[in-house]
Amino acid sequence: MTASAAPRPAGGADPALTSVIGRPDRPLANNSRNTELILLIVSLVVVSGMSLAVQGSVLGEISLSALALPGLLALVFLGAHLAVRVLAPYADPLLLPAVATINGISVVFIRRLDLGRLTPDERIAAGVLGGEGSEALKQYIWAVVAILGFVALLAVVRDHRTLARFGYIALFTGLILVLLPAVLPSSLSEINGAKLWIIIPGIGQIQPGEFAKIALLLYFARILVDNRDFLQIVGKFSTLKATPRFLFDAYAPMVSAWLVSLGVLMFEKDLGTSLLYFGLFLVMIYIATNKARWVAIGLVMFMIGAYAAYLVVSRVQLRVEVWLHPFDDPFDKGYQIVQSLLALGSGGLFGAGPGAGSPNILSLYASTDFVFAAIGEEIGLFGLTALLVLYALIASRGIRAGLDVRDSYGKLLAGGLAFSITLQTFVIVGGVTKLIPLTGLTTPFLAYGGSSLIANWLIIGLLIRISDAGRRPAKVKAPPLQLRDAPTEVVRL
């Protein structure tokens, strides 16, 4: 008995064995991850160069010990890359390197602030990371924790659409996180006049609002998907003819978001967080409906609420007064914003150089609220522009992930997540440059603090998960086996 198989079609592989057909416009997974690895190496070179420059300026010498901190950062960033390579192989290759660059610069610059506070003898005893009490050491530990959370999210959430099931749970969780600092005693929640924290004596503080924004984004995406068609027709009918039920259903989401934001402004005394929450809802409702009237209505509502809060909340009045007239009291109320403007002005176009500025006399909050101004003194306008370009890259690639994915929930969620980083960056940069009143928000990935760092790495994890779904080649059923393509068998008796 002999057997012979019919030749395969000239087109290539046997159609019966082809179960996945990729899109020709989508990159291969390995190509994307290799690009990500190359860009990650470039980012680590930038961070290493900054660390060497800081050591040369602050310590007056350059040694290999300056590479210890970038080396430790390389371990966690490359670990994140390996996790993405395994868990989200088709994700956008630009997101992780952009975030790693900003986070790496943050840790190196905070180390520079640590060195500036020490005497020469203390610097020698402190070691590479500054020893116990070093903010750089703490920030590195928070970076490790944040990336572990990033990896865990990718491992647990294998399909972003499953998050839509937890929309109302996310709402309940978000409201608890938002309102908890407001109901706690001031001794356990208030720092510098803003009730945004949960203070754990002997351990530290947590800013629950950073995690609340993620929970609220999950809820906003769910409710806007469910009501998108209804929201699109609101406004086409005369409000005089509309029933009370229609008006309630139409404007309840907007009014609810407005009340939450107003509550944050009134009881937690923070304009920035209130603007962040309401701004995110406005952007997402615009993405869902493509109707500018919702943005106009929302802006009017926010201005009314902000003016009402200005009349009754003394902290908001102080913020506005300092914003309008910082030089009226440059050594007390206006000290921080005046020093911020002087630091940015002295930095000029090219800056004093990493480690050559005077950020420690800028403000007590050079590593937190005013980190953008502090680092701007040393890297100048061009360096700050490069940082802002990285933030713009993160935002654009996040929006691109939303455009690539096919489901409405993913589009809305990606748009909201990307805009959350953009709006938060705008609010804090606008504050330190006197464009808008100063707020208590932190610069994503750049400012010192564990809550912000962990929350924003989780946002990047969600964007990478959505990007992987959008860029993954489409799976289609194998074409039916044709008789002419089937293997034949000849049996001789």
Sequence and secondary structure as in RCSB ss.txt:
>XXXX:A:sequence
MTASAAPRPAGGADPALTSVIGRPDRPLANNSRNTELILLIVSLVVVSGMSLAVQGSVLGEISLSALALPGLLAL
VFLGAHLAVRVLAPYADPLLLPAVATINGISVVFIRRLDLGRLTPDERIAAGVLGGEGSEALKQYIWAVVAILGF
VALLAVVRDHRTLARFGYIALFTGLILVLLPAVLPSSLSEINGAKLWIIIPGIGQIQPGEFAKIALLLYFARILV
DNRDFLQIVGKFSTLKATPRFLFDAYAPMVSAWLVSLGVLMFEKDLGTSLLYFGLFLVMIYIATNKARWVAIGLV
MFMIGAYAAYLVVSRVQLRVEVWLHPFDDPFDKGYQIVQSLLALGSGGLFGAGPGAGSPNILSLYASTDFVFAAI
GEEIGLFGLTALLVLYALIASRGIRAGLDVRDSYGKLLAGGLAFSITLQTFVIVGGVTKLIPLTGLTTPFLAYGG
SSLIANWLIIGLLIRISDAGRRPAKVKAPPLQLRDAPTEVVRL
>XXXX:A:secstr
         TTSS GGG      TTS  HHHHHHHHHHHHHHHHHHHHHHHHHHHHHHHS   GGGGHHHHHHHH
HHHHHHHHHHHH TTS SSHHHHHHHHHHHHHHHHHHHHHHTS HHHHHHH SS STT HHHHHHHHHHHHHHHH
HHHHHH S GGGGGGGHHHHHHHHHHHHHHHHHS GGGTEETTEE  EEETTTEEE THHHHHHHHHHHHHHHHH
HHHHHHHHTTSS TTTS HHHHHHHHHHHHHHHHHHHHHHHHS  HHHHHHHHHHHHHHHHHHH  HHHHHHHHH
HHHHHHHHHHHH HHHHHHHHHHH GGGSTTTTTHHHHHHHHHHHHHTTT S TT S GGGT TTTTTTTHHHHH
HHHHHHHHHHHHHHHHHHHHHHHHHHHHH  SHHHHHHHHHHHHHHHHHHHHHHHHHTTSS   S   TTTSS H
HHHHHHHHHHHHHHHHHHHHHS          GGGS       
